[in-house]
Amino acid sequence: QAGATIRGRFLLLLELIDAEQDGDAAFFSRDLEVSGDTEAVVRLRNALDDMDGSLAEETSAMFGPAGRAVLARLRRAYPDATKPQEYA
């Protein structure tokens, strides 16, 4: 069982990892859900804030041209992935 769970749209999570989106805004707009050990989530956020570069880009580059192509395709296919969704 996970100590903490972070839920959100995949590309929103990528953008949060790369500091392209504001985590507080995503949380308060309910686009991001956090449960469990919130202290662990804060430590993760601080560690990500201390990183240089793009984790998404670096990870996709590990898979060579195919990985970079998949990331580019995801970003093109879901350009509105970080826009707020309607909640029922």
PDB file with one MODEL, atoms N, CA, C and O in Angstrom:
MODEL        1
ATOM      1  N   GLN A   1       0.847  -1.183   0.000  1.00  0.00           N
ATOM      2  CA  GLN A   1       0.000   0.000   0.000  1.00  0.00           C
ATOM      3  C   GLN A   1       0.891   1.245   0.000  1.00  0.00           C
ATOM      4  O   GLN A   1       1.898   1.311   0.705  1.00  0.00           O
ATOM      5  N   ALA A   2       0.497   2.213  -0.799  1.00  0.00           N
ATOM      6  CA  ALA A   2       1.272   3.452  -0.941  1.00  0.00           C
ATOM      7  C   ALA A   2       1.143   4.313   0.310  1.00  0.00           C
ATOM      8  O   ALA A   2       0.085   4.366   0.939  1.00  0.00           O
ATOM      9  N   GLY A   3       2.240   4.987   0.660  1.00  0.00           N
ATOM     10  CA  GLY A   3       2.204   5.926   1.768  1.00  0.00           C
ATOM     11  C   GLY A   3       1.515   7.222   1.384  1.00  0.00           C
ATOM     12  O   GLY A   3       0.929   7.907   2.223  1.00  0.00           O
ATOM     13  N   ALA A   4       1.598   7.546   0.098  1.00  0.00           N
ATOM     14  CA  ALA A   4       0.961   8.755  -0.430  1.00  0.00           C
ATOM     15  C   ALA A   4       0.525   8.477  -1.858  1.00  0.00           C
ATOM     16  O   ALA A   4       1.162   7.707  -2.578  1.00  0.00           O
ATOM     17  N   THR A   5      -0.555   9.106  -2.254  1.00  0.00           N
ATOM     18  CA  THR A   5      -1.064   8.960  -3.612  1.00  0.00           C
ATOM     19  C   THR A   5      -1.285  10.345  -4.198  1.00  0.00           C
ATOM     20  O   THR A   5      -1.866  11.222  -3.560  1.00  0.00           O
ATOM     21  N   ILE A   6      -0.807  10.525  -5.432  1.00  0.00           N
ATOM     22  CA  ILE A   6      -1.009  11.772  -6.166  1.00  0.00           C
ATOM     23  C   ILE A   6      -1.742  11.404  -7.442  1.00  0.00           C
ATOM     24  O   ILE A   6      -1.256  10.592  -8.229  1.00  0.00           O
ATOM     25  N   ARG A   7      -2.916  11.998  -7.652  1.00  0.00           N
ATOM     26  CA  ARG A   7      -3.707  11.698  -8.842  1.00  0.00           C
ATOM     27  C   ARG A   7      -3.953  12.963  -9.641  1.00  0.00           C
ATOM     28  O   ARG A   7      -4.203  14.038  -9.095  1.00  0.00           O
ATOM     29  N   GLY A   8      -3.872  12.798 -10.956  1.00  0.00           N
ATOM     30  CA  GLY A   8      -4.159  13.893 -11.871  1.00  0.00           C
ATOM     31  C   GLY A   8      -3.965  13.407 -13.285  1.00  0.00           C
ATOM     32  O   GLY A   8      -3.506  12.287 -13.508  1.00  0.00           O
ATOM     33  N   ARG A   9      -4.314  14.248 -14.244  1.00  0.00           N
ATOM     34  CA  ARG A   9      -4.101  13.877 -15.647  1.00  0.00           C
ATOM     35  C   ARG A   9      -2.609  13.712 -15.904  1.00  0.00           C
ATOM     36  O   ARG A   9      -1.792  14.450 -15.353  1.00  0.00           O
ATOM     37  N   PHE A  10      -2.262  12.752 -16.734  1.00  0.00           N
ATOM     38  CA  PHE A  10      -0.872  12.383 -16.973  1.00  0.00           C
ATOM     39  C   PHE A  10      -0.015  13.582 -17.366  1.00  0.00           C
ATOM     40  O   PHE A  10       1.048  13.800 -16.785  1.00  0.00           O
ATOM     41  N   LEU A  11      -0.464  14.354 -18.340  1.00  0.00           N
ATOM     42  CA  LEU A  11       0.355  15.486 -18.784  1.00  0.00           C
ATOM     43  C   LEU A  11       0.441  16.580 -17.726  1.00  0.00           C
ATOM     44  O   LEU A  11       1.446  17.287 -17.651  1.00  0.00           O
ATOM     45  N   LEU A  12      -0.595  16.729 -16.909  1.00  0.00           N
ATOM     46  CA  LEU A  12      -0.509  17.677 -15.797  1.00  0.00           C
ATOM     47  C   LEU A  12       0.595  17.236 -14.843  1.00  0.00           C
ATOM     48  O   LEU A  12       1.383  18.060 -14.380  1.00  0.00           O
ATOM     49  N   LEU A  13       0.655  15.942 -14.551  1.00  0.00           N
ATOM     50  CA  LEU A  13       1.703  15.438 -13.666  1.00  0.00           C
ATOM     51  C   LEU A  13       3.085  15.675 -14.264  1.00  0.00           C
ATOM     52  O   LEU A  13       4.016  16.054 -13.552  1.00  0.00           O
ATOM     53  N   LEU A  14       3.221  15.452 -15.573  1.00  0.00           N
ATOM     54  CA  LEU A  14       4.506  15.735 -16.225  1.00  0.00           C
ATOM     55  C   LEU A  14       4.867  17.207 -16.100  1.00  0.00           C
ATOM     56  O   LEU A  14       6.015  17.548 -15.815  1.00  0.00           O
ATOM     57  N   GLU A  15       3.890  18.078 -16.310  1.00  0.00           N
ATOM     58  CA  GLU A  15       4.154  19.514 -16.226  1.00  0.00           C
ATOM     59  C   GLU A  15       4.475  19.940 -14.798  1.00  0.00           C
ATOM     60  O   GLU A  15       5.279  20.849 -14.590  1.00  0.00           O
ATOM     61  N   LEU A  16       3.857  19.296 -13.817  1.00  0.00           N
ATOM     62  CA  LEU A  16       4.193  19.592 -12.427  1.00  0.00           C
ATOM     63  C   LEU A  16       5.622  19.156 -12.119  1.00  0.00           C
ATOM     64  O   LEU A  16       6.363  19.866 -11.439  1.00  0.00           O
ATOM     65  N   ILE A  17       6.000  17.983 -12.623  1.00  0.00           N
ATOM     66  CA  ILE A  17       7.361  17.492 -12.413  1.00  0.00           C
ATOM     67  C   ILE A  17       8.375  18.462 -13.005  1.00  0.00           C
ATOM     68  O   ILE A  17       9.431  18.701 -12.420  1.00  0.00           O
ATOM     69  N   ASP A  18       8.051  19.014 -14.159  1.00  0.00           N
ATOM     70  CA  ASP A  18       8.966  19.927 -14.846  1.00  0.00           C
ATOM     71  C   ASP A  18       8.754  21.386 -14.460  1.00  0.00           C
ATOM     72  O   ASP A  18       9.324  22.277 -15.091  1.00  0.00           O
ATOM     73  N   ALA A  19       7.945  21.646 -13.433  1.00  0.00           N
ATOM     74  CA  ALA A  19       7.676  22.998 -12.931  1.00  0.00           C
ATOM     75  C   ALA A  19       7.077  23.907 -13.999  1.00  0.00           C
ATOM     76  O   ALA A  19       7.293  25.119 -13.983  1.00  0.00           O
ATOM     77  N   GLU A  20       6.322  23.318 -14.930  1.00  0.00           N
ATOM     78  CA  GLU A  20       5.633  24.107 -15.948  1.00  0.00           C
ATOM     79  C   GLU A  20       4.236  24.511 -15.485  1.00  0.00           C
ATOM     80  O   GLU A  20       3.599  25.363 -16.105  1.00  0.00           O
ATOM     81  N   GLN A  21       3.762  23.907 -14.404  1.00  0.00           N
ATOM     82  CA  GLN A  21       2.463  24.221 -13.829  1.00  0.00           C
ATOM     83  C   GLN A  21       2.639  24.469 -12.338  1.00  0.00           C
ATOM     84  O   GLN A  21       3.589  23.980 -11.726  1.00  0.00           O
ATOM     85  N   ASP A  22       1.730  25.223 -11.764  1.00  0.00           N
ATOM     86  CA  ASP A  22       1.745  25.538 -10.342  1.00  0.00           C
ATOM     87  C   ASP A  22       1.003  24.440  -9.580  1.00  0.00           C
ATOM     88  O   ASP A  22      -0.202  24.260  -9.756  1.00  0.00           O
ATOM     89  N   GLY A  23       1.723  23.714  -8.740  1.00  0.00           N
ATOM     90  CA  GLY A  23       1.124  22.627  -7.978  1.00  0.00           C
ATOM     91  C   GLY A  23       0.032  23.087  -7.036  1.00  0.00           C
ATOM     92  O   GLY A  23      -0.981  22.404  -6.883  1.00  0.00           O
ATOM     93  N   ASP A  24       0.219  24.240  -6.398  1.00  0.00           N
ATOM     94  CA  ASP A  24      -0.809  24.752  -5.489  1.00  0.00           C
ATOM     95  C   ASP A  24      -2.096  25.052  -6.245  1.00  0.00           C
ATOM     96  O   ASP A  24      -3.185  24.709  -5.784  1.00  0.00           O
ATOM     97  N   ALA A  25      -1.973  25.688  -7.399  1.00  0.00           N
ATOM     98  CA  ALA A  25      -3.162  26.011  -8.199  1.00  0.00           C
ATOM     99  C   ALA A  25      -3.862  24.734  -8.653  1.00  0.00           C
ATOM    100  O   ALA A  25      -5.090  24.659  -8.624  1.00  0.00           O
ATOM    101  N   ALA A  26      -3.095  23.732  -9.070  1.00  0.00           N
ATOM    102  CA  ALA A  26      -3.684  22.462  -9.510  1.00  0.00           C
ATOM    103  C   ALA A  26      -4.399  21.778  -8.351  1.00  0.00           C
ATOM    104  O   ALA A  26      -5.471  21.201  -8.538  1.00  0.00           O
ATOM    105  N   PHE A  27      -3.817  21.837  -7.159  1.00  0.00           N
ATOM    106  CA  PHE A  27      -4.431  21.218  -5.986  1.00  0.00           C
ATOM    107  C   PHE A  27      -5.732  21.919  -5.606  1.00  0.00           C
ATOM    108  O   PHE A  27      -6.752  21.263  -5.398  1.00  0.00           O
ATOM    109  N   PHE A  28      -5.701  23.236  -5.516  1.00  0.00           N
ATOM    110  CA  PHE A  28      -6.882  23.968  -5.069  1.00  0.00           C
ATOM    111  C   PHE A  28      -7.993  23.995  -6.116  1.00  0.00           C
ATOM    112  O   PHE A  28      -9.154  24.215  -5.772  1.00  0.00           O
ATOM    113  N   SER A  29      -7.656  23.776  -7.389  1.00  0.00           N
ATOM    114  CA  SER A  29      -8.692  23.690  -8.424  1.00  0.00           C
ATOM    115  C   SER A  29      -9.207  22.259  -8.578  1.00  0.00           C
ATOM    116  O   SER A  29     -10.060  21.988  -9.424  1.00  0.00           O
ATOM    117  N   ARG A  30      -8.692  21.356  -7.765  1.00  0.00           N
ATOM    118  CA  ARG A  30      -9.059  19.935  -7.765  1.00  0.00           C
ATOM    119  C   ARG A  30      -8.610  19.186  -9.013  1.00  0.00           C
ATOM    120  O   ARG A  30      -9.105  18.092  -9.281  1.00  0.00           O
ATOM    121  N   ASP A  31      -7.692  19.747  -9.771  1.00  0.00           N
ATOM    122  CA  ASP A  31      -7.120  19.021 -10.903  1.00  0.00           C
ATOM    123  C   ASP A  31      -6.081  18.023 -10.418  1.00  0.00           C
ATOM    124  O   ASP A  31      -5.679  17.126 -11.160  1.00  0.00           O
ATOM    125  N   LEU A  32      -5.648  18.178  -9.179  1.00  0.00           N
ATOM    126  CA  LEU A  32      -4.651  17.310  -8.569  1.00  0.00           C
ATOM    127  C   LEU A  32      -5.196  16.861  -7.220  1.00  0.00           C
ATOM    128  O   LEU A  32      -5.637  17.685  -6.419  1.00  0.00           O
ATOM    129  N   GLU A  33      -5.165  15.549  -6.969  1.00  0.00           N
ATOM    130  CA  GLU A  33      -5.625  15.009  -5.693  1.00  0.00           C
ATOM    131  C   GLU A  33      -4.443  14.386  -4.965  1.00  0.00           C
ATOM    132  O   GLU A  33      -3.656  13.646  -5.555  1.00  0.00           O
ATOM    133  N   VAL A  34      -4.326  14.693  -3.682  1.00  0.00           N
ATOM    134  CA  VAL A  34      -3.257  14.143  -2.855  1.00  0.00           C
ATOM    135  C   VAL A  34      -3.904  13.481  -1.652  1.00  0.00           C
ATOM    136  O   VAL A  34      -4.777  14.062  -1.007  1.00  0.00           O
ATOM    137  N   SER A  35      -3.469  12.253  -1.352  1.00  0.00           N
ATOM    138  CA  SER A  35      -3.973  11.573  -0.164  1.00  0.00           C
ATOM    139  C   SER A  35      -2.825  10.819   0.498  1.00  0.00           C
ATOM    140  O   SER A  35      -1.801  10.541  -0.127  1.00  0.00           O
ATOM    141  N   GLY A  36      -3.014  10.499   1.751  1.00  0.00           N
ATOM    142  CA  GLY A  36      -1.983   9.756   2.473  1.00  0.00           C
ATOM    143  C   GLY A  36      -0.979  10.671   3.139  1.00  0.00           C
ATOM    144  O   GLY A  36      -1.339  11.711   3.690  1.00  0.00           O
ATOM    145  N   ASP A  37       0.275  10.282   3.086  1.00  0.00           N
ATOM    146  CA  ASP A  37       1.371  10.975   3.762  1.00  0.00           C
ATOM    147  C   ASP A  37       1.728  12.262   3.018  1.00  0.00           C
ATOM    148  O   ASP A  37       2.579  12.261   2.128  1.00  0.00           O
ATOM    149  N   THR A  38       1.071  13.353   3.391  1.00  0.00           N
ATOM    150  CA  THR A  38       1.305  14.619   2.692  1.00  0.00           C
ATOM    151  C   THR A  38       2.715  15.155   2.944  1.00  0.00           C
ATOM    152  O   THR A  38       3.247  15.906   2.127  1.00  0.00           O
ATOM    153  N   GLU A  39       3.320  14.776   4.063  1.00  0.00           N
ATOM    154  CA  GLU A  39       4.701  15.201   4.321  1.00  0.00           C
ATOM    155  C   GLU A  39       5.642  14.607   3.269  1.00  0.00           C
ATOM    156  O   GLU A  39       6.575  15.274   2.823  1.00  0.00           O
ATOM    157  N   ALA A  40       5.399  13.366   2.877  1.00  0.00           N
ATOM    158  CA  ALA A  40       6.210  12.737   1.821  1.00  0.00           C
ATOM    159  C   ALA A  40       6.011  13.462   0.495  1.00  0.00           C
ATOM    160  O   ALA A  40       6.959  13.628  -0.272  1.00  0.00           O
ATOM    161  N   VAL A  41       4.786  13.892   0.225  1.00  0.00           N
ATOM    162  CA  VAL A  41       4.500  14.618  -1.012  1.00  0.00           C
ATOM    163  C   VAL A  41       5.228  15.963  -1.012  1.00  0.00           C
ATOM    164  O   VAL A  41       5.766  16.375  -2.040  1.00  0.00           O
ATOM    165  N   VAL A  42       5.247  16.637   0.116  1.00  0.00           N
ATOM    166  CA  VAL A  42       5.964  17.913   0.217  1.00  0.00           C
ATOM    167  C   VAL A  42       7.461  17.696   0.001  1.00  0.00           C
ATOM    168  O   VAL A  42       8.109  18.498  -0.671  1.00  0.00           O
ATOM    169  N   ARG A  43       8.016  16.617   0.565  1.00  0.00           N
ATOM    170  CA  ARG A  43       9.443  16.322   0.347  1.00  0.00           C
ATOM    171  C   ARG A  43       9.718  16.046  -1.126  1.00  0.00           C
ATOM    172  O   ARG A  43      10.737  16.484  -1.660  1.00  0.00           O
ATOM    173  N   LEU A  44       8.809  15.317  -1.789  1.00  0.00           N
ATOM    174  CA  LEU A  44       8.959  15.057  -3.223  1.00  0.00           C
ATOM    175  C   LEU A  44       8.926  16.366  -4.002  1.00  0.00           C
ATOM    176  O   LEU A  44       9.749  16.594  -4.888  1.00  0.00           O
ATOM    177  N   ARG A  45       7.970  17.218  -3.665  1.00  0.00           N
ATOM    178  CA  ARG A  45       7.863  18.511  -4.357  1.00  0.00           C
ATOM    179  C   ARG A  45       9.142  19.329  -4.188  1.00  0.00           C
ATOM    180  O   ARG A  45       9.639  19.917  -5.148  1.00  0.00           O
ATOM    181  N   ASN A  46       9.668  19.363  -2.973  1.00  0.00           N
ATOM    182  CA  ASN A  46      10.901  20.119  -2.730  1.00  0.00           C
ATOM    183  C   ASN A  46      12.071  19.541  -3.518  1.00  0.00           C
ATOM    184  O   ASN A  46      12.894  20.289  -4.047  1.00  0.00           O
ATOM    185  N   ALA A  47      12.150  18.223  -3.597  1.00  0.00           N
ATOM    186  CA  ALA A  47      13.225  17.584  -4.368  1.00  0.00           C
ATOM    187  C   ALA A  47      13.098  17.920  -5.847  1.00  0.00           C
ATOM    188  O   ALA A  47      14.099  18.196  -6.509  1.00  0.00           O
ATOM    189  N   LEU A  48      11.880  17.899  -6.366  1.00  0.00           N
ATOM    190  CA  LEU A  48      11.666  18.235  -7.776  1.00  0.00           C
ATOM    191  C   LEU A  48      11.988  19.701  -8.046  1.00  0.00           C
ATOM    192  O   LEU A  48      12.531  20.040  -9.098  1.00  0.00           O
ATOM    193  N   ASP A  49      11.652  20.566  -7.092  1.00  0.00           N
ATOM    194  CA  ASP A  49      11.963  21.991  -7.247  1.00  0.00           C
ATOM    195  C   ASP A  49      13.470  22.231  -7.321  1.00  0.00           C
ATOM    196  O   ASP A  49      13.925  23.175  -7.967  1.00  0.00           O
ATOM    197  N   ASP A  50      14.238  21.370  -6.654  1.00  0.00           N
ATOM    198  CA  ASP A  50      15.698  21.525  -6.639  1.00  0.00           C
ATOM    199  C   ASP A  50      16.374  20.992  -7.897  1.00  0.00           C
ATOM    200  O   ASP A  50      17.565  21.223  -8.106  1.00  0.00           O
ATOM    201  N   MET A  51      15.622  20.281  -8.735  1.00  0.00           N
ATOM    202  CA  MET A  51      16.209  19.690  -9.947  1.00  0.00           C
ATOM    203  C   MET A  51      16.355  20.728 -11.051  1.00  0.00           C
ATOM    204  O   MET A  51      15.556  21.658 -11.163  1.00  0.00           O
ATOM    205  N   ASP A  52      17.382  20.551 -11.854  1.00  0.00           N
ATOM    206  CA  ASP A  52      17.573  21.371 -13.046  1.00  0.00           C
ATOM    207  C   ASP A  52      17.133  20.561 -14.257  1.00  0.00           C
ATOM    208  O   ASP A  52      17.263  19.337 -14.267  1.00  0.00           O
ATOM    209  N   GLY A  53      16.619  21.229 -15.265  1.00  0.00           N
ATOM    210  CA  GLY A  53      16.233  20.549 -16.496  1.00  0.00           C
ATOM    211  C   GLY A  53      14.842  19.955 -16.424  1.00  0.00           C
ATOM    212  O   GLY A  53      14.085  20.209 -15.487  1.00  0.00           O
ATOM    213  N   SER A  54      14.523  19.167 -17.421  1.00  0.00           N
ATOM    214  CA  SER A  54      13.200  18.573 -17.561  1.00  0.00           C
ATOM    215  C   SER A  54      13.278  17.072 -17.323  1.00  0.00           C
ATOM    216  O   SER A  54      13.919  16.349 -18.086  1.00  0.00           O
ATOM    217  N   LEU A  55      12.624  16.604 -16.264  1.00  0.00           N
ATOM    218  CA  LEU A  55      12.608  15.175 -15.975  1.00  0.00           C
ATOM    219  C   LEU A  55      11.892  14.407 -17.083  1.00  0.00           C
ATOM    220  O   LEU A  55      12.315  13.310 -17.447  1.00  0.00           O
ATOM    221  N   ALA A  56      10.814  14.972 -17.619  1.00  0.00           N
ATOM    222  CA  ALA A  56      10.087  14.313 -18.712  1.00  0.00           C
ATOM    223  C   ALA A  56      10.980  14.172 -19.937  1.00  0.00           C
ATOM    224  O   ALA A  56      11.004  13.121 -20.577  1.00  0.00           O
ATOM    225  N   GLU A  57      11.712  15.233 -20.262  1.00  0.00           N
ATOM    226  CA  GLU A  57      12.616  15.186 -21.418  1.00  0.00           C
ATOM    227  C   GLU A  57      13.748  14.186 -21.186  1.00  0.00           C
ATOM    228  O   GLU A  57      14.087  13.410 -22.080  1.00  0.00           O
ATOM    229  N   GLU A  58      14.328  14.203 -19.993  1.00  0.00           N
ATOM    230  CA  GLU A  58      15.424  13.285 -19.692  1.00  0.00           C
ATOM    231  C   GLU A  58      14.958  11.833 -19.721  1.00  0.00           C
ATOM    232  O   GLU A  58      15.660  10.959 -20.230  1.00  0.00           O
ATOM    233  N   THR A  59      13.772  11.581 -19.173  1.00  0.00           N
ATOM    234  CA  THR A  59      13.243  10.217 -19.164  1.00  0.00           C
ATOM    235  C   THR A  59      12.944   9.748 -20.573  1.00  0.00           C
ATOM    236  O   THR A  59      13.293   8.626 -20.938  1.00  0.00           O
ATOM    237  N   SER A  60      12.303  10.587 -21.368  1.00  0.00           N
ATOM    238  CA  SER A  60      11.993  10.185 -22.743  1.00  0.00           C
ATOM    239  C   SER A  60      13.273   9.976 -23.545  1.00  0.00           C
ATOM    240  O   SER A  60      13.318   9.108 -24.418  1.00  0.00           O
ATOM    241  N   ALA A  61      14.310  10.757 -23.263  1.00  0.00           N
ATOM    242  CA  ALA A  61      15.580  10.618 -23.977  1.00  0.00           C
ATOM    243  C   ALA A  61      16.259   9.285 -23.678  1.00  0.00           C
ATOM    244  O   ALA A  61      17.038   8.793 -24.494  1.00  0.00           O
ATOM    245  N   MET A  62      15.972   8.696 -22.515  1.00  0.00           N
ATOM    246  CA  MET A  62      16.541   7.392 -22.175  1.00  0.00           C
ATOM    247  C   MET A  62      16.105   6.321 -23.171  1.00  0.00           C
ATOM    248  O   MET A  62      16.781   5.306 -23.338  1.00  0.00           O
ATOM    249  N   PHE A  63      14.976   6.552 -23.826  1.00  0.00           N
ATOM    250  CA  PHE A  63      14.445   5.598 -24.793  1.00  0.00           C
ATOM    251  C   PHE A  63      14.779   6.001 -26.224  1.00  0.00           C
ATOM    252  O   PHE A  63      14.241   5.444 -27.181  1.00  0.00           O
ATOM    253  N   GLY A  64      15.676   6.976 -26.357  1.00  0.00           N
ATOM    254  CA  GLY A  64      16.150   7.383 -27.675  1.00  0.00           C
ATOM    255  C   GLY A  64      15.099   8.138 -28.463  1.00  0.00           C
ATOM    256  O   GLY A  64      14.178   8.722 -27.893  1.00  0.00           O
ATOM    257  N   PRO A  65      15.246   8.121 -29.788  1.00  0.00           N
ATOM    258  CA  PRO A  65      14.310   8.852 -30.646  1.00  0.00           C
ATOM    259  C   PRO A  65      12.853   8.429 -30.440  1.00  0.00           C
ATOM    260  O   PRO A  65      11.946   9.258 -30.521  1.00  0.00           O
ATOM    261  N   ALA A  66      12.633   7.148 -30.175  1.00  0.00           N
ATOM    262  CA  ALA A  66      11.255   6.679 -29.968  1.00  0.00           C
ATOM    263  C   ALA A  66      10.643   7.315 -28.720  1.00  0.00           C
ATOM    264  O   ALA A  66       9.478   7.713 -28.740  1.00  0.00           O
ATOM    265  N   GLY A  67      11.405   7.415 -27.648  1.00  0.00           N
ATOM    266  CA  GLY A  67      10.906   8.026 -26.418  1.00  0.00           C
ATOM    267  C   GLY A  67      10.595   9.498 -26.590  1.00  0.00           C
ATOM    268  O   GLY A  67       9.568   9.984 -26.117  1.00  0.00           O
ATOM    269  N   ARG A  68      11.491  10.211 -27.274  1.00  0.00           N
ATOM    270  CA  ARG A  68      11.244  11.637 -27.523  1.00  0.00           C
ATOM    271  C   ARG A  68      10.027  11.824 -28.419  1.00  0.00           C
ATOM    272  O   ARG A  68       9.265  12.774 -28.243  1.00  0.00           O
ATOM    273  N   ALA A  69       9.842  10.919 -29.380  1.00  0.00           N
ATOM    274  CA  ALA A  69       8.689  11.006 -30.281  1.00  0.00           C
ATOM    275  C   ALA A  69       7.388  10.767 -29.518  1.00  0.00           C
ATOM    276  O   ALA A  69       6.388  11.440 -29.768  1.00  0.00           O
ATOM    277  N   VAL A  70       7.400   9.815 -28.594  1.00  0.00           N
ATOM    278  CA  VAL A  70       6.195   9.540 -27.797  1.00  0.00           C
ATOM    279  C   VAL A  70       5.833  10.755 -26.948  1.00  0.00           C
ATOM    280  O   VAL A  70       4.664  11.138 -26.887  1.00  0.00           O
ATOM    281  N   LEU A  71       6.816  11.361 -26.296  1.00  0.00           N
ATOM    282  CA  LEU A  71       6.540  12.542 -25.477  1.00  0.00           C
ATOM    283  C   LEU A  71       6.003  13.685 -26.331  1.00  0.00           C
ATOM    284  O   LEU A  71       5.040  14.348 -25.946  1.00  0.00           O
ATOM    285  N   ALA A  72       6.610  13.916 -27.473  1.00  0.00           N
ATOM    286  CA  ALA A  72       6.139  14.980 -28.368  1.00  0.00           C
ATOM    287  C   ALA A  72       4.719  14.697 -28.839  1.00  0.00           C
ATOM    288  O   ALA A  72       3.892  15.606 -28.918  1.00  0.00           O
ATOM    289  N   ARG A  73       4.440  13.440 -29.150  1.00  0.00           N
ATOM    290  CA  ARG A  73       3.095  13.078 -29.614  1.00  0.00           C
ATOM    291  C   ARG A  73       2.066  13.266 -28.500  1.00  0.00           C
ATOM    292  O   ARG A  73       0.967  13.760 -28.750  1.00  0.00           O
ATOM    293  N   LEU A  74       2.410  12.881 -27.291  1.00  0.00           N
ATOM    294  CA  LEU A  74       1.502  13.093 -26.161  1.00  0.00           C
ATOM    295  C   LEU A  74       1.190  14.574 -25.986  1.00  0.00           C
ATOM    296  O   LEU A  74       0.036  14.954 -25.783  1.00  0.00           O
ATOM    297  N   ARG A  75       2.205  15.391 -26.064  1.00  0.00           N
ATOM    298  CA  ARG A  75       1.993  16.831 -25.881  1.00  0.00           C
ATOM    299  C   ARG A  75       1.158  17.429 -27.007  1.00  0.00           C
ATOM    300  O   ARG A  75       0.373  18.349 -26.776  1.00  0.00           O
ATOM    301  N   ARG A  76       1.321  16.913 -28.227  1.00  0.00           N
ATOM    302  CA  ARG A  76       0.498  17.401 -29.350  1.00  0.00           C
ATOM    303  C   ARG A  76      -0.931  16.875 -29.256  1.00  0.00           C
ATOM    304  O   ARG A  76      -1.884  17.600 -29.542  1.00  0.00           O
ATOM    305  N   ALA A  77      -1.078  15.621 -28.858  1.00  0.00           N
ATOM    306  CA  ALA A  77      -2.397  14.989 -28.825  1.00  0.00           C
ATOM    307  C   ALA A  77      -3.276  15.537 -27.711  1.00  0.00           C
ATOM    308  O   ALA A  77      -4.502  15.529 -27.825  1.00  0.00           O
ATOM    309  N   TYR A  78      -2.659  16.012 -26.639  1.00  0.00           N
ATOM    310  CA  TYR A  78      -3.419  16.485 -25.486  1.00  0.00           C
ATOM    311  C   TYR A  78      -3.002  17.898 -25.095  1.00  0.00           C
ATOM    312  O   TYR A  78      -2.548  18.116 -23.971  1.00  0.00           O
ATOM    313  N   PRO A  79      -3.147  18.854 -25.999  1.00  0.00           N
ATOM    314  CA  PRO A  79      -2.698  20.215 -25.682  1.00  0.00           C
ATOM    315  C   PRO A  79      -3.490  20.861 -24.554  1.00  0.00           C
ATOM    316  O   PRO A  79      -2.995  21.779 -23.900  1.00  0.00           O
ATOM    317  N   ASP A  80      -4.708  20.396 -24.320  1.00  0.00           N
ATOM    318  CA  ASP A  80      -5.528  20.988 -23.263  1.00  0.00           C
ATOM    319  C   ASP A  80      -5.548  20.119 -22.018  1.00  0.00           C
ATOM    320  O   ASP A  80      -6.450  20.254 -21.192  1.00  0.00           O
ATOM    321  N   ALA A  81      -4.583  19.239 -21.865  1.00  0.00           N
ATOM    322  CA  ALA A  81      -4.572  18.292 -20.751  1.00  0.00           C
ATOM    323  C   ALA A  81      -4.479  18.970 -19.395  1.00  0.00           C
ATOM    324  O   ALA A  81      -4.855  18.370 -18.388  1.00  0.00           O
ATOM    325  N   THR A  82      -3.997  20.185 -19.340  1.00  0.00           N
ATOM    326  CA  THR A  82      -3.864  20.852 -18.051  1.00  0.00           C
ATOM    327  C   THR A  82      -4.988  21.843 -17.781  1.00  0.00           C
ATOM    328  O   THR A  82      -4.996  22.506 -16.744  1.00  0.00           O
ATOM    329  N   LYS A  83      -5.929  21.947 -18.700  1.00  0.00           N
ATOM    330  CA  LYS A  83      -7.055  22.850 -18.464  1.00  0.00           C
ATOM    331  C   LYS A  83      -8.003  22.217 -17.449  1.00  0.00           C
ATOM    332  O   LYS A  83      -8.182  20.999 -17.453  1.00  0.00           O
ATOM    333  N   PRO A  84      -8.608  23.020 -16.588  1.00  0.00           N
ATOM    334  CA  PRO A  84      -9.523  22.467 -15.588  1.00  0.00           C
ATOM    335  C   PRO A  84     -10.666  21.694 -16.230  1.00  0.00           C
ATOM    336  O   PRO A  84     -11.173  22.067 -17.288  1.00  0.00           O
ATOM    337  N   GLN A  85     -11.059  20.615 -15.573  1.00  0.00           N
ATOM    338  CA  GLN A  85     -12.154  19.772 -16.039  1.00  0.00           C
ATOM    339  C   GLN A  85     -13.403  20.097 -15.223  1.00  0.00           C
ATOM    340  O   GLN A  85     -13.314  20.611 -14.108  1.00  0.00           O
ATOM    341  N   GLU A  86     -14.550  19.794 -15.786  1.00  0.00           N
ATOM    342  CA  GLU A  86     -15.809  19.936 -15.061  1.00  0.00           C
ATOM    343  C   GLU A  86     -15.955  18.758 -14.102  1.00  0.00           C
ATOM    344  O   GLU A  86     -15.678  17.618 -14.474  1.00  0.00           O
ATOM    345  N   TYR A  87     -16.385  19.024 -12.881  1.00  0.00           N
ATOM    346  CA  TYR A  87     -16.616  17.964 -11.908  1.00  0.00           C
ATOM    347  C   TYR A  87     -18.104  17.834 -11.670  1.00  0.00           C
ATOM    348  O   TYR A  87     -18.825  18.828 -11.583  1.00  0.00           O
ATOM    349  N   ALA A  88     -18.552  16.598 -11.566  1.00  0.00           N
ATOM    350  CA  ALA A  88     -19.984  16.336 -11.336  1.00  0.00           C
ATOM    351  C   ALA A  88     -20.329  16.522  -9.884  1.00  0.00           C
ATOM    352  O   ALA A  88     -21.484  16.347  -9.497  1.00  0.00           O
TER     353      ALA A  88
ENDMDL
END
